[in-house]
Amino acid sequence: MENPDRTIVLKNVFFDTDKSILKSESFVELNKLKLLLTENPKMRIELRGHTDNVGSDASNLDLSTRRAAAVKDFLIQNGITADRLQSKGFGESQPVDTNETPEGRQNNRRTEFLILD
C-alpha cells in the first residue's frame, strides 16, 4: 500500500487549458523540486498528472500523462538524471475535491510527486 505522506502536490505548476507545455510561472516551484532532488541524490520520484472531469476519460488520461512527462522533461533538462524519475497520468480517476464547482475542478487539476525511495 502506498504511503500518502510520501505524495506531495506541486502547488504552482501551470499549463494552459488542454495543453502540456509548462508556463514560465511554474519554474519557481519546479526549481524547488530540482533543489530537493539535488540535495537528496538517492531520491527517486514518480511525477503524477491529474485532471478534472471536463472532457472525455481518454483525452484527460492523455493530457495528464503529457503534463507529468513535461515536468519530468523539465527536471532532466535541468540536470536530474532520468533514472531517478518516472511519470504517470491518472486523468480524472483520482479527484481530491468535487468536480461540481470551479474551485473543486481547479483542485483536481494538479501535478504531484510520490517519493519512491
C-alpha positions as CSV (number, residue, x, y, z in Angstrom):
1,M,0.0,0.0,0.0
2,E,1.2,3.5,-0.9
3,N,2.1,5.9,1.9
4,P,0.1,9.1,1.4
5,D,2.7,11.1,3.4
6,R,5.1,10.5,0.6
7,T,2.9,12.2,-2.0
8,I,3.4,16.0,-2.4
9,V,1.3,18.3,-4.5
10,L,3.2,20.8,-6.6
11,K,1.1,23.9,-5.9
12,N,2.3,26.3,-8.6
13,V,2.7,24.2,-11.7
14,F,0.6,25.8,-14.5
15,F,-0.4,24.8,-18.0
16,D,-2.8,26.5,-20.5
17,T,-6.2,24.8,-20.9
18,D,-5.8,21.5,-22.8
19,K,-2.0,22.0,-23.2
20,S,1.0,20.2,-21.8
21,I,3.6,23.0,-22.2
22,L,4.8,24.3,-18.9
23,K,4.0,28.0,-18.3
24,S,7.0,30.1,-17.1
25,E,5.2,30.8,-13.8
26,S,5.9,27.1,-13.0
27,F,9.7,27.4,-13.0
28,V,10.0,28.7,-9.4
29,E,8.1,25.6,-8.0
30,L,9.9,23.2,-10.3
31,N,13.3,24.6,-9.3
32,K,12.4,23.9,-5.7
33,L,11.8,20.3,-6.6
34,K,15.0,20.2,-8.6
35,L,16.9,21.5,-5.5
36,L,15.2,18.9,-3.3
37,L,16.4,16.2,-5.7
38,T,19.9,17.7,-6.0
39,E,20.2,17.7,-2.2
40,N,18.9,14.1,-2.0
41,P,20.9,12.4,-4.7
42,K,19.4,8.9,-3.9
43,M,15.8,10.1,-4.0
44,R,13.6,8.7,-6.8
45,I,10.2,10.1,-7.5
46,E,7.1,9.4,-9.7
47,L,5.6,12.5,-11.2
48,R,1.8,12.3,-11.4
49,G,-0.6,14.3,-13.5
50,H,-4.3,14.7,-12.7
51,T,-7.3,16.4,-14.4
52,D,-10.8,17.4,-13.6
53,N,-13.7,15.6,-15.3
54,V,-14.3,18.1,-18.1
55,G,-13.7,16.2,-21.4
56,S,-13.5,12.5,-22.2
57,D,-11.8,10.0,-20.0
58,A,-9.4,9.2,-22.8
59,S,-8.4,12.8,-23.5
60,N,-8.0,13.5,-19.8
61,L,-5.7,10.5,-19.4
62,D,-3.7,11.6,-22.4
63,L,-3.4,15.2,-21.1
64,S,-2.4,14.2,-17.6
65,T,0.2,11.8,-19.0
66,R,1.7,14.5,-21.2
67,R,1.7,17.0,-18.3
68,A,3.5,14.7,-16.0
69,A,6.0,14.0,-18.8
70,A,6.6,17.7,-19.3
71,V,7.6,18.1,-15.6
72,K,9.9,15.1,-15.9
73,D,11.4,16.6,-19.1
74,F,12.0,19.9,-17.3
75,L,13.9,18.2,-14.5
76,I,16.0,16.2,-16.9
77,Q,16.8,19.3,-18.8
78,N,17.9,20.9,-15.6
79,G,20.3,18.2,-14.5
80,I,18.3,15.4,-12.8
81,T,19.1,12.0,-14.3
82,A,16.2,10.2,-16.0
83,D,16.7,7.0,-14.0
84,R,15.5,8.9,-10.9
85,L,12.2,10.0,-12.4
86,Q,9.1,8.2,-13.5
87,S,5.9,9.9,-14.8
88,K,2.4,8.8,-14.9
89,G,-1.0,10.2,-15.8
90,F,-4.2,9.4,-13.9
91,G,-6.7,11.6,-15.8
92,E,-9.8,12.3,-13.8
93,S,-9.6,9.0,-11.8
94,Q,-8.3,10.3,-8.5
95,P,-10.1,13.5,-7.6
96,V,-9.2,15.2,-4.3
97,D,-12.3,17.5,-4.4
98,T,-15.7,17.8,-6.0
99,N,-16.0,18.3,-9.8
100,E,-19.2,20.2,-9.3
101,T,-17.6,23.6,-8.6
102,P,-14.9,25.6,-10.4
103,E,-12.8,25.6,-7.2
104,G,-13.1,21.8,-6.9
105,R,-12.2,21.3,-10.5
106,Q,-9.2,23.5,-10.1
107,N,-8.0,21.4,-7.1
108,N,-8.4,18.3,-9.1
109,R,-6.2,19.7,-11.9
110,R,-2.9,19.1,-10.3
111,T,0.6,17.7,-10.6
112,E,2.1,15.9,-7.7
113,F,5.1,13.7,-6.9
114,L,5.4,10.5,-5.0
115,I,8.7,9.8,-3.2
116,L,9.6,6.2,-4.3
117,D,12.9,6.0,-2.3
